[in-house]
Each structure stands twice: as structure tokens, then as C-alpha cells.
Amino acid sequence: MLAVAIGLVTVGVPPLLLPRDQDPPAARSSPSAVASPSASVAASPAVDSPAPSPGAPPCGTGGSSRPSCSVYGAAVGTGWTVQSTGVKVVTNGVVPGTDQVALRVEPKEKAASVALVAAGPVTATRLTFRVYGGRVHGTVLRVTVSATTAPSGAAPVVLTAPVDVWTPFDLDLRELAPGQPVRRIDLVVATDMLPNAYRFFVDDLQLR
């Protein structure tokens, strides 16, 4: 009888101990199994959200219907038109003493400006171009950009181009039009600052 009782205890103990030994590993593995999916789900939006912007070019290329990044470069860019007030504009004017063709602007009135308007919005962060200043006094321009086809009401950037030399300009669109696409670029001749405004040239006007 005594031997049988001991045998029963010996047989009954191992099944009771084994589950307790296995419980801690199972408990430790279960949080990590739950954490893994949550980490992967959290990472997915971070990877997916920036993807569309690198994949979408800022403006049209080739046969695209979007306006081109080249607003003017020896000719008016695809998807862009030139509008003017109080000036004569020659889209293929020859720069004096060279065979180079550029956008020639001849102020005729006090309210003198040139606008380049896109057929659709263009996403870009910089606007670069060159100005060949007017003879005698050079050229002073007020530059603004707008997200619509109407002129911007924001404060302009004032640029000065010396007499008869090319001066490059590089404007940060994040300051001129924060968070907005570009639809219109205005170059207003500051005739109040420089009354005797002569012809000047604009070239290599690019959105980047």
C-alpha cells in the first residue's frame, strides 16, 4: 500500500510541474509576437506617405500635358503664356552684341509688368532666372508668384540687375508662396524706384 501511494505521487508530480516550467517562456514570447505586427503597421505609413512626391515630377516633360519646368529658355516653355501691361514684349529678342535670343521687355508706361502664366499648377521649391539690365540705369524688378492665374497679394522680392550685364537670381518659393504650387510669375518693373526704365532681357527662367 505504501509503495503504491509513493508511485502515485511520483507519477502525478511531473504533469503538474511541466506546464509551470513552460508558462514563463510562453508569456515572454506573447508580447513580442504582439509588438512585431504593431511595429510593422506603424512603419508602413511612414514608408508609404513620402512615396508619391518623389514619384511625381514637379512639372511636365516631353509629351506631358503639364506645364514644363522651363518657363522661358530661348522660347516660351510648353504650357506657359506671356501676358503684359504697359510694356512691349519680344519673345525672341536678340541680346545686343551677341547672337543670343532672350525675352526682351521694353517698358512703355509707368505700370509696366510681365506675367508668365501656366496652364496648370506646378509644384516647385525654387525659381531661377537671369536678367540683362537696362542701359543707363539697369533694371529694378518686383517679383511675386501666385498659386492662381491672378496676381499675388503677397509682398514682392525686389531685385536689381546692373546695366547691360547678366545677373543670375535664385528665389526660394517656400518663402514667396509657402506650401503653394506656382501658377503665375509676375515681373513688375519698379518705375517708381527707377523712373527711366529701358529695355531689359530675361532668360533661363526655370522652376526646380
C-alpha positions, 0 to 999 in steps of 0.5 A: 500500500505504501509503495503504491501511494509513493508511485502515485505521487511520483507519477502525478508530480511531473504533469503538474510541474511541466506546464509551470516550467513552460508558462514563463517562456510562453508569456515572454514570447506573447508580447513580442509576437504582439509588438512585431505586427504593431511595429510593422503597421506603424512603419508602413505609413511612414514608408508609404506617405513620402512615396508619391512626391518623389514619384511625381515630377514637379512639372511636365516633360516631353509629351506631358500635358503639364506645364514644363519646368522651363518657363522661358529658355530661348522660347516660351516653355510648353504650357506657359503664356506671356501676358503684359501691361504697359510694356512691349514684349519680344519673345525672341529678342536678340541680346545686343552684341551677341547672337543670343535670343532672350525675352526682351521687355521694353517698358512703355508706361509707368505700370509696366509688368510681365506675367508668365502664366501656366496652364496648370499648377506646378509644384516647385521649391525654387525659381531661377532666372537671369536678367540683362539690365537696362542701359543707363540705369539697369533694371529694378524688378518686383517679383511675386508668384501666385498659386492662381492665374491672378496676381499675388497679394503677397509682398514682392522680392525686389531685385536689381540687375546692373546695366547691360550685364547678366545677373543670375537670381535664385528665389526660394518659393517656400518663402514667396508662396509657402506650401503653394504650387506656382501658377503665375510669375509676375515681373513688375518693373519698379518705375517708381524706384527707377523712373527711366526704365529701358529695355531689359532681357530675361532668360533661363527662367526655370522652376526646380 
